[in-house]
Amino acid sequence: MNRRTFLHGLAAALAAGSVQLVRAQQGFKPFPPAPTLGTPLQPIGTRAASEAHVVRYISNTLPSRHTGAAFAPIGELDGIITPNGLHFERDHAGVPTIDPKDYRLVLHGLVERPLMFTLNDLMRLPSENQVYFIECAGNGQNGYREPPEPALTATRSRGLVSGAEWTGVPLRILLEEAGVKPEGRWLLAEGADAAAWVRSIPTEKGLRDVLVAYKQNGEALRPEQGYPVRLVVPGWEGSIQVKWLRRILVADEPAMSRGETSEYTDVRADGRIDAFTWVMEPQSIITRPSGGQLIEPGFHQIRGLAWSGFGKVVRVEVSTDGGASWKEARLTGPVLPYALTRFVFDWNWDGKEAVLMSRVVDDQGNTQPTRAEFFERWARNNRYHYNAIQAWRVGADGRVQNGDPALAVGAAPPMQAGGCGGEVFDG
């Protein structure tokens, strides 16, 4: 939106009485300057003390914090780039400590020339900077709860997604240098954590857009994000974007590892099992107002996030009446393929109960299902790829709660019956 359009809209809203500006009362004084010198220069910046509450959420039901997830506080953030320290985290065996001087990446198997790279080797090669989201396949897992939990927040609903600018070497360059043999149709990527986490990637995807990344938002990867090197696989589930990458084996078949058989497979409503469901389907969520927040009658700018593993967001629609009607929201900031996208929608709340919802459409025509439509396709004991529309109910008192409708059938199976690693992400 340009300045002229914004000012025109603001003037119209003021004329209609939908925006009330705080006016200075007699005797009002401007906020005073600091009376003394402030904090001196520091070698690394820190957040304001009053923002200390903005942290990742970790469930208190995890049997071990070595295996589990920390949710990004999306209800408190803005923009499409997640700060490095708040990027969601998913570990299978804790975070290993790796000395970059000792680091080696081996590329071997069905190749003409097996190769080994140090970190310096990788950093000398041609690099790219790309803005991509990464999303855990278990994001939205609370949507499988039945009945829905009223106290759900945006963070606990969809906080296992984050966006960043990644710097690294296109995997294509390494594969071409090694010379992949015609029968090398699969790449088996293995991490250096204690789980030796392994996932299989079709060579075709590796040659297309995968990054061997060593920087995130301009700085070296944080240890919990795979320092010193990880894979970034645009649009695909987070578990395949192997952290602490130690080797890539080119093979003629997938590994069929634990992480792609007993985990990260999807159960259909008719009982069939889908394996290799890599792509993260379109998602959107209103982050403000959202669960746990309190609002007052008057003008509000509904804000949220949208993304799709199939490509680029082209449209987001918002409903303030529980899906009875929909209106198009505005997309703000850059709109990039495989990246988080921000949307806003102007809303004048009249103080009556309302149900807020959003749904995204991507450039392939994919959109989000309702909760009922989602469970026509997927079984109740599934735990992955939940992308149903998230509803927020605004009460007459201004309190916002989970507004997801209950399903026509009974309670869901216990959360312990499945999930990433079998643990309960949320309690």
N, C-alpha and C positions, 0 to 999 in steps of 0.2 A: 504494500500500500504506500503511495506517495504522500508527501506532506499535504498537498492540496486536498486529496481525497479524505485524509484523516481529519483535517480541520473542518471540512464540510460536514462529515459525519458527526463530529463532536458538537458543532453548532446546532445541527438538527436535533441531536439528543438533548441538548440543553433546552432548546425551544420546546421540546415535547415533555420536559420535566423528568426525563428518564435518568439523568445524571445529576447528582447533587454534589456540588463542590463545597468543601469546607471553607467558610469565609472568616476572615479575621475579625475578632471582636475587639471592642475598644480597649486599649491598654495592652494589646498583644505585642510581644517582642520577638524578634527573630531569634532563632537558635544561636546561643553564644559560641564564640570560638574557644578553643582550648586555652586555659589560663597559663599553662606551663608547657615546656618542651615535651614532646611526645616520645614514643619509643624510638631508639636509635636504629640505624640500618642493621639488618640481619642477613646472614648468609643464605637463608631459605625462608620464604614467606609462610605465614600461618594464617588461619582463619580468625575472624573476630571471635572473642570469647563467647559472645551471645549466640553464636551459630554452632556451638559445640553439640547441640542436640541433633544436628543433621548428620546422621551416621547410617551405615548399613544395618539392616535388620537381620538378626540371626535367631532362628527358632530355639526355644529352650527345651525342645523335645528331642534334639539330636543325641543319639547315643555317644557320639564322639564328634568333636569339632575338626577332626582330621578328614572326615568324609561328610560333606554337606555343602550348604550354600549360604552366602550372605547376599541379601537383596539390596539393590541400589535404591536409595530413597527418592524414587521418581516423583512422589507427591510433593517434594520440597525443591525440586530442581527445575530449571528452565533451559531452553536452547536444545540443540541436537547433539552436543558433545558432553559426555559424562566426565566429571573430574576424575583423574586417575585413582585417587584414594577412595572414591565412592563407586567406581565401576563394580558391577556385581562380580562375585567370586564363586566358583564351583571347583571343589577339590575332591579327589578320590582317595588320597593317602597323604594329606598334608602338603606343605610347600617345601620343596627341597632347596637346599643352599648350594648354589653352583658357582664356582670361581670362573669368571669369564676367561681367564688365562688358560684354564684347562679344558674349556668347552670344545667339543668336536661334534659336527654333524656328518653322518655317514649316509651316502646314497649308493645303494648296491642292489643286487638281484639281477633281474633280466635287463641288463644294460651292457652297452659295449665297453664302457670305461667306468668302473667303480670310482667314486670320488669321496674325498673327505675335506671338510671345510672347517677352519677356525672361525671365530667371531669376526676377526679382522678380515679374513677372506670374504665373508659375506658382505661386510660393510664396504669393501672395495668395488663390489659388483654394481651394475646399474640398478637403481632403486626407484620405487614409486611411493607416492603419498596418496592414500585413498581413505575416504571417510566411509566406514561400514559399521553397521550394528552387529553385535553378537548377542544371541539369545539362547538360553538354556532350553532344551526340549521340554523340561518340566515347568517352564514358565506358565502361569495360569493354573497350576495344579490345584489350587484351592477351589477352582470352579467345579471340580469333581465332588465336592462336598454336597451332601443332601441331608437335611435342608441347608440352604445357603447360610453362611455365618453373617449375622448383621454387622459385626464390628470390623469386617474386612476393610482394609485401607488400599489405596492405589499401590503403595509399595508392596504390600503382601499379595495383591492381586496379580501385578505384572512387573514386579521389580527385578526379575531375572533377565533383564535386557539392558544393554548400555550401548552408547555410541561413542566412537573415537576416530581420530585420524591415525592411521597405521602407516608406518614406514617400513619397507622391507624389499627384498628381492623377489620379483615374480618367480614362482616355482618353475614356470616354463623355461626360464633361462638355465636353471640347474639341470632339468630333465633333458633339454636339448644338448647341453654340454656332455652329459653322461651317455646320451644316445640310447633311448629306450627301444628295446627290441619289439617287433610287431606283436608278439604274444604277451607283452607286459601291459595288460589292460587294467591292472589295479595297483594302487599305491598303499602300502601298509605303513602308517605313520605311528611312531612309538615315542612316548615321553620318558623323561628321566626321573619321574617321581617313583615312590616306593611301589606303586601299583603297576609300573611299566605300562601305562595306559596305551592301548592300541586301538586305532580305528582305520577302516578301509575306505579309500576314496577312489572313484573311477579315474583312471589316468586322463581321460577326456576333460574332467573338471580341473585337474591339476595343471593341464596345459592351457586352460582358458583364463582363469582369474585369481588363482590362489596366491597368497603372499606368504613368504617366509619372513616374518616380521621381527624386528628387533627394537623398534621404538613405538611409543604410544603417546599421542598428543605432544610430540616434539622431544620427549625425554625417553631414556631407556625404559624398557618394560619394567613394571613393578614385579617383585618376586612372585606375588600371587597371580600375576597375569602371564607368567611363563618365562621370566628372565633366565637366560638372556635371549632366547629365541623361541617363537611359537609359530604355529600356522594360523592364518586368518583365511577362512573359506566363506566368501560372500554369500549371504542368504541362507546358509545351511546351519543346522543345529550346532549349539556350542560344543557338544561333546566330541565332535569330529575335528574341532579346531585345536589340535593337540598342543598343549603347553609343554615347556621345557623340552622341546623337540630334540631328540638325540639321533634318530635314524629314520630313513625312508627306504623301505624295501619294495622294489618293483616286482610284481608277481603276476601270475596268470589267473588268480582267483582271490576272492576276499579272504580275510583272516578268519571270519566267523568267530571273533573274539567274544569274551563275556560281555563287553560293552556294546555288542551289536547282535546279541542273541537273547540272553536272559534280561538284558536291559536295552533301552532305546529301540524297542519294537512296539507296535501299536495294535491293540485289540479292537477289532470291528464289532459292531452291534450283533452281527450274526455269528460271532465266535472265531472268524478267520483272523490270522495274525499277519500284519504287514511288517516286513523287514525293510531296512534301508529307506526309511521315510525321512530323507535328509532335509528337504526344503521346509523352512518355517513359513507357514501360511499367513495371510494378511491379518494384522492386528491393529487395534486402536484402543485408546483408553483416555477418558477424561481425568486429568490429574488435579484440576481445580475448577469447581468444587468437587471434592471426592470424600470417600469414607473417613470419618473422624474429624472432619473440618466443620466449622460453624460459620454461617453467613447471615447477613442482614438483608431485609428487603431493599430493592433498588437495583441499580445497574451493576452487572457483573460481566466480566469477559471470561467465558468458559474457555479453558485451555486444555490442551492434551497432546498426546503423542500418537503417531501412526507409523507403520512400517510394513514391509512385505518382503519375504524371501524370494519372490518371483521377479522383483525389479523395483519400479518406481511407484510411489504414491501419486495418484492423479486427482483424487477427490476424497474428501471426508464430509460426511453428513452428520448432523446433530439433531437429536430429538429431545424436547423438554417435556413431552407428554407421554413418556413410556412407549414410544414407537408408533403412536397413532399418526404422527406426521413427522416429516423430516425436512430439514433445510441445509443448504450447503454451507460449510464453514470456510474460512479463509486459511490458506496455507501460508505460513510465514517463514522467512529465512530461506536458505537454499533447499531445493528439493532434488535429492540425488538418489540414484539407484542403490538399493541395499543399504540405505541409511535411514536413521530416524528422521521423521518429518514433524514439525510443529504445526498445529492448527488452533485457531481461535474462533469464537462465535460470540457475538454481542447478545446479551440477555438481560432483560429487565424483570427481575423476580417480583411478583406481586404479593409475596408472603404466604401463598397457598401451597399445599403439598404439590411437589413436582417430582418426576422421575426423569433423570438425564441419561442419555445414551449417545454413543457415537459408533459409526461404522465407516470403514475405509474401502475404497475401490482402487486397485492397482492397475498398471498399464497393460495387464493381461486380462482384465475384466473380472478378476477374482475379488470377492468381498467376504465379509464376516457373516456367519450364521447366527441365528438366535440360539439361546441355550437349548431349547427343545429341538431345533434342527440339528444342532451339533450331536446330540445323543441319539438321533435317528441313524447317524453314521457310525459313531464310536460307542464302545461298550462302557458301562458304568465303572468297571474295574480297570479301564485304561488309565494312564497317568501322564501322557505326553501330548504335545501339540494342541493344547486347549486354546482355541481362538474365538470362542463365542463372545457376543456382545456383552460388555460389562455395564450394568445399570447402577446408578446411584439415586437413592431416594432422599429428597430434601423434605424434611418435616416442616410443619408450620412454625416450629420453634427455631428453624434454621439449622438444625443438626442434620448432618449428612451421613447416611448409612448405606450398606450394601443393598441394592434394590433388585438383585437377581430374583426372578420368579422361581418358585419351587416347581419341581417336575411333577407330573401326574402320578408317577410311581413312587415307591417307598424310599427309605433311606439308602444311601450309597454304602458299598462295602467299606470296611475300615480302611483308613489311609495307609495303614501298615502293609496292606496287601498290594504292594507294588511300589512304584516311584523310583526315582533315581537312586540306585544303591539300596533300595528297600527302606531307606530312612524316611521319616516324616519331616518334610521341609518346614512345616508350620504347625503350631500347637494352639 
